[in-house]
Amino acid sequence: MMVSVEITPLPEAAKRYAKYLEHMASGFITLPDGTDWSSRWTGYDAVLEIIMLELKNDGDEGILKEWIKYILPNENNGDIESGYCFYKKGSENILRIIDTRLMKPNFQKIFWDKVKSLTQKLDAEQSIGFLINQLNNCYESSIRNSYMEPDNLDLKEIFFVSDFKIGI
């Protein structure tokens, strides 16, 4: 017996950003219900960078902005890329996993508010907006589900790198 499967073509935006999606995911953002949004590391870094660029330079937004800048690799400064993580020159390795449930509530709110505002600014068919919209849709779906307590508290270390204190 032969089974027929209908394949739905990818939207145009997905085709343009397939390079972010076609390889194994190595960047993860954990949502309130414990599920993960994931992307290839290049997409993960691009999403964090666009969020960072939208943040103000002062107050809690400024702190979040500096933290995101710190956890993004800068090969010009000697950071060494490794896909699922990178090695910060002269210090630790930075794992590409952010469990947003382990952020202080004020930083969670800023982060998710910026994601939402970016969905209104970026065209999902023409830019990195495809990944931002995907992340926001996953978040919106997640908050309709039951909250799941974090089960790996070791993941909060990323919120305390370089003396940042944005984790709970």
C-alpha positions in Angstrom: 0.0 0.0 0.0 1.4 3.4 -1.0 0.8 6.4 1.3 0.4 9.8 -0.3 1.6 12.8 1.6 0.8 16.3 0.6 3.7 18.7 1.1 2.7 22.3 1.8 5.2 24.7 0.2 7.1 27.0 2.6 6.0 30.7 2.7 8.3 33.0 0.8 9.8 34.4 4.0 10.6 30.9 5.2 12.4 30.2 1.8 14.5 33.3 2.2 15.5 32.4 5.8 15.8 28.7 5.2 19.5 28.9 6.1 18.4 29.7 9.7 16.0 26.8 9.8 17.5 24.0 7.7 20.2 22.8 10.1 19.8 21.4 13.5 18.6 23.9 16.1 21.3 25.1 18.4 19.8 28.2 20.0 16.8 27.8 22.4 14.5 30.3 24.1 12.3 28.6 26.8 8.8 29.9 27.0 6.5 30.2 30.0 4.9 26.7 29.5 8.3 25.1 29.3 8.4 24.6 25.6 11.2 26.0 23.5 11.4 28.2 20.5 14.5 27.1 18.6 16.6 28.0 15.6 20.0 27.4 14.1 22.5 29.5 16.0 22.7 32.1 13.3 18.9 32.7 13.5 19.0 32.7 17.3 21.8 35.3 17.3 20.0 37.4 14.7 16.8 37.5 16.8 18.7 38.5 20.0 20.6 41.2 18.1 17.4 42.8 16.6 15.8 42.7 20.1 19.0 44.3 21.6 19.0 47.1 19.0 15.4 48.0 19.9 16.2 48.4 23.6 16.9 51.8 25.2 20.4 52.5 26.7 19.2 53.3 30.2 17.3 51.7 33.1 16.4 48.1 33.0 16.2 48.2 29.2 19.8 49.3 29.2 20.8 46.5 31.5 19.0 43.9 29.3 20.6 45.5 26.2 24.1 45.2 27.7 23.5 41.6 28.8 22.3 40.6 25.3 25.3 42.3 23.8 27.5 40.3 26.2 25.9 36.9 25.4 26.2 37.4 21.6 29.5 36.4 20.1 31.9 39.0 18.8 34.6 37.2 16.7 36.3 40.6 16.1 37.1 40.6 19.9 38.4 37.1 19.9 35.3 35.1 20.7 35.4 31.6 19.2 32.3 30.2 17.5 31.2 26.7 18.3 27.5 26.5 17.1 25.6 25.5 20.2 27.8 27.9 22.3 30.7 30.2 21.8 33.8 30.9 23.9 34.1 34.4 25.2 37.7 35.5 24.9 39.4 35.3 28.3 36.3 33.9 30.1 33.5 31.4 29.9 31.6 29.6 27.2 28.2 31.0 26.5 25.5 28.3 25.9 22.7 29.4 23.5 19.9 28.6 25.9 17.8 31.3 27.5 15.1 30.0 29.9 13.1 33.2 30.2 11.3 31.8 33.2 14.6 32.2 35.1 14.7 36.0 34.4 13.5 38.5 36.9 9.9 39.5 36.0 10.8 43.0 35.0 13.3 41.7 32.4 10.9 39.0 31.2 8.3 41.8 30.5 10.8 44.0 28.7 12.0 41.0 26.6 8.6 39.8 25.5 7.2 43.3 25.0 10.1 44.0 22.6 9.4 40.8 20.7 5.8 41.8 20.4 6.6 45.3 19.3 9.1 44.0 16.7 6.3 41.9 15.1 4.5 45.1 14.4 7.6 46.8 12.9 9.1 44.0 10.8 7.5 42.5 7.7 7.4 38.7 8.2 7.7 38.3 4.5 10.8 40.4 3.9 13.2 40.3 6.8 14.3 38.6 10.1 10.7 39.4 10.9 9.9 35.9 10.0 11.8 34.5 13.0 10.6 37.3 15.3 7.0 36.6 14.4 7.6 32.9 14.9 9.0 33.5 18.3 6.1 35.8 19.2 3.6 33.3 18.0 5.2 30.6 20.1 5.1 32.9 23.1 1.5 33.8 22.6 0.6 30.1 22.3 2.7 29.4 25.4 0.9 31.9 27.7 -2.4 30.2 26.9 -1.1 27.0 28.4 -0.3 26.3 32.1 2.9 27.8 33.4 5.6 25.1 33.9 8.2 25.7 36.7 11.8 25.5 35.4 13.4 22.1 36.0 17.0 22.9 35.2 18.1 25.7 37.5 21.7 25.4 36.1 20.4 27.3 33.1 20.2 30.5 35.2 23.9 30.9 35.2 23.7 32.8 31.9 21.8 35.6 33.7 24.7 36.2 36.0 27.7 36.2 33.5 30.1 39.1 33.9 28.3 40.3 37.1 24.9 40.8 35.4 22.0 40.1 37.8 19.0 39.7 35.6 18.1 36.2 36.8 15.9 35.2 39.8 
